[in-house]
């Protein structure tokens, strides 16, 4: 009998969480976190959305801790569909749409990957480079061949649309393509609507299956409908107005960012099949997969989202909360760019302001980023009025000009 499996090498620490641990351990008084994908208020502390705070106060006295159904809360699923697709498209899809509640966006991506590997049998999954670090890790567990496609062009600090399309043209029917809907992690650079049109034309012609990762709806621009445009456009083009043999698409949805419910792990997975098919069989398979993975999704966070959306006053407050977060991030970007420009730091810093969401590719080299972290303890969500000047000076120092 062998026990070699007990003598496994230590796996490297997760890159993102490893950096956060380094930040927590750093004793420097002026340290600034530019790492974690979690919104912080002006004080640099976690911000509980006022709408969520009020919903919690109403829920707590009567909250139970019973199991949810394996598929999750019907109320959450219904509102998640409406938030993602809008009422009109949700109604049009009818029985071609199957949704389940998941363990946030990570769980939704994981469920999608394993469901598609088992039932769609793609030859390859096309994953953007760069992208959220967990995309590759999740698909690596399926055994499906991973093919990266270029997403970001460093020289122009824009989407590499030509490189992207060139690689996607090599795909064959039923291959899977991962796409982020908005506030791209980690570049902060999104496709324009005309570029989305180019990409969707290729996916439609090649009959490729899309997995949309929707982690920042409403958080990116403050407008939930605008941030869902790519998904709704794709459903219209690929499902509602397409040949019946297009394989479909799915959406991995997270409520972590737009409700600030990071640790509550609230999410959903939506599967859209061709209109001549019913999604009920697929839904039953998703439920069976969920049963073996975690049995039941979390209840408390789902109850918060349901209460916020089910109360007109709380929903209005939530929409104001989204605007508060998105506007403040835009203001911090504008202020950082202003300080860099006013101080004469060499280079064009307009991309800092044109990018969107909490992530940014600054254009700094690896060596400059290392100096920023090691010498100035600055590792865009951590920016506030009290430290933006310090961060701008630190960037000026590592670039070697200004200040």
Secondary structure, 3 states (H helix, E strand, C coil): CCCHHHCCCCCCCCHHHHHHHHHHHCCCCCCECCCCCCCECCCCCECCCHHHHHHHHHHHCCCCCCCCCCCCCHHHHHHHHHHHHHHHHHHHHHHHEEEEEEEHHHHHHHHHHHHHHHHCCCCEEEEEECCCCHHHHHHHCCCCEEEEEECEECCCCEECHHHHHHHHCCCCCCCEEEEECCCCCCCCCCCCHHHHHHHHHHHHHHCCEEEEEECCCCCCCCCHHHHCHHHHHHHHHHHHCCCCCCCCEEEEEECHHHHCCHHHCEEEEEEECCCCCCCHHHHHHHHHHHHHHCCCCCCHHHHHHHHHHHCHHHHHHHHHHHHHHHHHHHHHHHHHHHHHHHCCCCCCCHHHHHCCCCCCCCCCCHHHHHHHHHHHCECCCCCCCCCHHHHHHHHHHHHCCCC
